[in-house]
């Protein structure tokens, strides 16, 4: 049986994302109308967590239940993965007992090795290098407010982390521009991201120049999980990169603000922006549920024609 994994944003093409967004709209509508939709009855999702989570666990676990299936939470601290079992062996065993696997871990190589030995689809719930489920939700959210993101300008302010990497992959697929502004020493690594060329992004030393006339401004915490030892140094290095009201005013008047959450008010974003009228962070967070339900349905059932 042929099946797909979802490990990086560019594992899918634009047509697949357009299909997933249509499914997500329909699934969200059914959810809001309290209409039962159980296409994954008797299917089981294993969720393997090496990193802490709120939104990823809740959206996948609730989403699987809402599609009629079951979800099992596994922490590497409580399983043999935390006691020396190899990733390859764990993949061979776990994939024989469930239908779908989501992993949230540190090194991207870990999830690659797991997928190579899995008999079922594997989803990247976050690695140090990529966060494809979040960017799928972000672009879906943008489309709900402003239509297609094609041809738009996204300003990424802050660390060149997994979110930034994934935005750059998405820009190639959806044909939009990303302006990346990071402090010195935190620059993007195009080779690690796996971009075909540099036509869909520009780098800026001054974050205010990056934000100028942007359609969307987005950021993330300055210290991602796994980099806690650098927290104080990063606070100093990123001091000029807080998205505040003054910086946001440089974007287009109808520009949206996004943040994958959790946010540190007063650091990477001011409370006025996070809670302000241009912020769509709460819809962005909720849409993880709907887009991931569409993703799980697609990975297990393929394209659905009769429910659109």
Secondary structure, DSSP 8 states (H G I E B T S, - for coil): -----BSSGGGS-HHHHHHHHHHHHHHHHHHHTT----TTTT-EEEEEESS--SHHHHHHHHHHHHTT-EEEEEETTTSGGGGT--HHHHHHHHTTT-SEEEEE-S-HHHHHHHHHT-SSEEEEEE-SS--HHHHHHHHHHHHHHHS--TT-EEEEES--SHHHHHHHHHHHHHT-EEEEE--TT----HHHHT-S-STTEEEESSHHHHHTT-SEEEE--SS-TT-GGGHHHHHHHTGGG-B-HHHHTTS-TT-EEEE-S---BTTTB-HHHHTSTTB-HHHHHHHHHHHHHHHHHHHHH----TT-
